[in-house]
């Protein structure tokens, strides 16, 4: 506990950058000696020694703050992982800008055999929602212990977490604030479930506001702790592209779902693929193939075949008309299927109740499987 106290305090010393704190920590081997014997440390430049001595003037204050934080963590079942701890994410430890300390509340290991980060725009489309859901479903069928990581933000993040929760995959949210709050507050329900089926992870102490800079910094954790980063949807600019760039810098695999050239929230994905910064994927099968991950479960009979056999002849015609479209109005669907508009309305309602059809804006309907 004493070493955790000194390590946490070291990461908060005023006048010492995170890079310098990490350099000192790795050079000395433990944080306690930095605080207790800082005047005796060797191999420091004159400038480095001067800065460290000046920073130590804030030692009493930061040590007290660190002590309070560790007490808060203990009261709230929060684990504190220092850089050299065995529970610290080993993949993240390989990154030059990894944090010295992480706070974690959860039930799964951050060193799972397979970890994927799923990121994208906050303005997710219906297609993006389906991509997240289907990706998680297919991944769970192949590797039920695969860990999904994202940022608990609006859009792709929360839908990746929801997909994982729905299909029983563990999922971890990396936060841009302390574990004394949930932001956005509307995602509290998912966050509570994630503590039991994954976890919540952050480098920030309690009381930290979710400022813009915090979100940018947390992206490196999302990218660094995973084997690969998947970009579902992204505009030409955005946090997801920052995360993808970081993943590439860390020599991690970057994958992206393509979109039509006219789709605003596929511009970033298409650019990543075009510039050879991401591999093109269309399904979980592509992910598994590119990662070289052999499924641990026997492949089930194709879902498409099962669905087709349970549909009536008219429902099969509706499915055939909708399956490869982004949506279709009922009048057009009536022409293609040869079913009257009145009967078609009843059939679409039944299919909606079964979860096979989803009504969209503009009077359009789309097939969801």
Secondary structure as UniProt FT lines:
FT   HELIX           2..10
FT   TURN            11..12
FT   TURN            14..15
FT   HELIX           18..28
FT   HELIX           31..36
FT   HELIX           38..40
FT   HELIX           46..55
FT   HELIX           56..58
FT   HELIX           59..75
FT   TURN            76..77
FT   STRAND          79..82
FT   TURN            83..84
FT   TURN            86..87
FT   HELIX           90..93
FT   TURN            96..97
FT   STRAND          101..106
FT   TURN            110..111
FT   STRAND          115..119
FT   HELIX           126..142
FT   TURN            144..145
FT   STRAND          147..150
FT   TURN            154..155
FT   HELIX           156..167
FT   STRAND          171..174
FT   TURN            179..180
FT   HELIX           185..187
FT   HELIX           188..196
FT   STRAND          198..202
FT   TURN            206..207
FT   HELIX           212..224
FT   STRAND          228..231
FT   HELIX           239..249
FT   TURN            250..251
FT   STRAND          253..257
FT   TURN            261..262
FT   HELIX           264..266
FT   HELIX           267..274
FT   TURN            275..276
FT   STRAND          279..281
FT   HELIX           284..291
FT   HELIX           303..310
FT   HELIX           313..322
FT   TURN            323..324
FT   STRAND          328..329
FT   HELIX           330..337
FT   HELIX           341..353
FT   TURN            354..355
FT   STRAND          357..359
FT   HELIX           361..363
FT   STRAND          364..367
//
